[in-house]
Amino acid sequence: MPRPTTLSIELLETFVTLIQHDGDAGQTARVLAINQPSMSKRMAHLNQAGEVLKRPWLRREGKKWLLTEEGQRVLPSVRELIERYNALHGYTHAQAARPPVVRFACGQTAVMGGVRRALARFRHEHPDTPVRISTMRGPRRIEGVASGALDLAIVSRSMDEIRGIARGDLHIEELARIGYSLVCSKSSVWAKVFKDLPRDKPITLTQACQFPLVTPEPDSRTREVFDEALQRHAAHARPELSVQTGGWLTILDYVRDGHGVGLVSDAVLVGLDKTSTLDIRPLNSRQMSPAPLHLIARLAANRRDGVDLTEDGRRWMTALRDSMK
């Protein structure tokens, strides 16, 4: 009875090598030192739905093989898996090898606050354990954990959104909730109007929309939350978005330069020397709900705590939990 075809390391290497060689199957076969029948068999598993893939990763256009939308989504994770496989192979064949890297990803909100504190503590307590920290969009973090390309991640998505993007269950725990504020330069032309807003209550979205706004990019999670909140609570408002950019510190720079009033996460304000140049007011949390920060990892049924992590990964998880208290 023939063995079922699986998503083997050979198949993954074929996929990545093909993309590295601009979709040229012939050149890829020569690099991998496999014959044409073997190459054709591998390509058949990658460019059509079947027992190996639910959605094809490749499509043919002329003589070239191109990524499908699904292929673009999984490519970073596949590259990471191959890297980890090669590292494991080297580890098992070496006399002395470095400990495996703990791979972690988060967004700009987390990396500027709790994650930075966690890393400082972790480096002090475990100086020989490497941790690789990346910032990337939330869906990529979730996909990375689900695929094994990442060990842990912090995301600001709901539990249902996380499970939907992961296409299955993950370990999910809430670490904190982070609100939002508006920031205005005290030297800007809007400073007096901003200062005269009532101080005994948070700013509403309608009040916020009277200023030109400096906001995160349209495809960021914060902008998604902001746009949804406007539809629910200030649909009549027509905000002027003077600058839409990435990076909380970049937003603050544009605010200081007088280009508008900034929409920022409260996490960016922690430890910020804001008394001299910036006026800061919280946004109404009933209109724009604080973002939940969820820590996610893969599940392992055979582990007592149910989390698929190395001991180093567990130590990093503990450091993250402690830093968010």
Summary of the structure (lengths in Angstrom):
residues: 325
radius of gyration: 23.9
end to end distance: 55.8
largest distance: 80.0
contacts: 990
relative contact order: 0.13
helix: 42%
strand: 20%
